[in-house]
């Protein structure tokens, strides 16, 4: 892929909840995106920084962007709602990401069960150094109706 794709519209968030800026590269298993940390996100603390505990959300948004691109290419429609089921082995080498930091986010699919469940290895780099990583388990139904029905059932 040579053209960078704006992340807004690829993730199921709007406005200040969108953390990614652009998708720089994507293939069947991997996505690379970037984010310049800004102080006005929905996750920013009072100093305008993003606490390191936001890293799994950043990686989850990268997974959502990958899913959207894949579904648009294969089916010509937006991806259904995805759910973050869990995060394992989360590590952060820093306490926060500061306004102006340029982050590289990479997610690589390590397992896809073919029925909507997938596992991704994710990492966030700052200046080429890995500063956060984790293993994310996600679920994506074939369409939003499945997720909405289950949400009503368990409400």
C-alpha positions, -999 to +999 in steps of 0.1 A: +000+000+000+014+034-009-013+059+000-018+068+036-055+065+047-070+089+073-081+068+103-113+088+110-141+068+094-122+035+098-129+032+136-163+032+152-156+065+171-160+101+162-144+134+172-122+134+203-126+096+208-106+089+176-070+084+186-053+073+153-043+098+126-034+077+096-029+042+084+005+040+068+006+004+057-017-026+058-017-062+045-036-094+053-022-098+088-006-065+098-014-028+101+009+002+108-006+035+119+006+067+134-007+091+160+006+125+170-005+129+206-028+159+211-042+172+243-079+173+235-088+137+231-115+120+251-087+101+269-064+130+277-056+138+314-056+173+328-021+180+315-031+170+280-011+137+281-024+103+273-018+079+303-001+047+293-032+028+303-048+042+271-023+021+249-047-009+246-074+014+233-049+028+207-040-007+196-077-017+195-085+012+172-057+000+149-073-034+149-107-018+140-091+002+112-075-031+098-109-048+100-126-019+082-101-018+054-104-056+049-142-056+050-144-027+026-120-044+002-137-079+004-174-070+008-177-034-002-193-024+031-181-011+065-171-036+091-195-046+118-190-035+154-161-052+171-156-060+207-123-060+227-126-091+249-093-089+267-058-077+270-029-100+281+007-093+288+003-056+287+035-037+293+043+000+293+078+013+295+066+049+301+039+064+322+023+086+296+024+098+260+029+136+258+014+162+233+035+162+202+048+127+206+047+108+173+036+072+180+038+043+156+012+016+162+016-019+148-009-047+152-003-082+138-030-109+137-017-141+152-049-161+153-082-160+135-108-187+143-129-180+112-159-173+133-152-137+144-126-143+172-091-131+166-059-124+186-035-096+178+000-088+190+002-050+194+029-025+200+034+012+202+068+028+194+081+062+201+113+072+183+117+037+171+116+023+207+089+000+219+071+018+247+039-003+250+028-038+240+001-064+246-019-092+232-055-083+224-084-107+219-112-093+198-146-105+185-163-092+154-197-106+144-208-108+108-231-079+113-241-054+140-274-071+146-256-100+164-238-077+188-270-056+194-291-087+201-265-101+226-263-067+243-301-066+248-301-102+260-275-095+287-288-060+297 
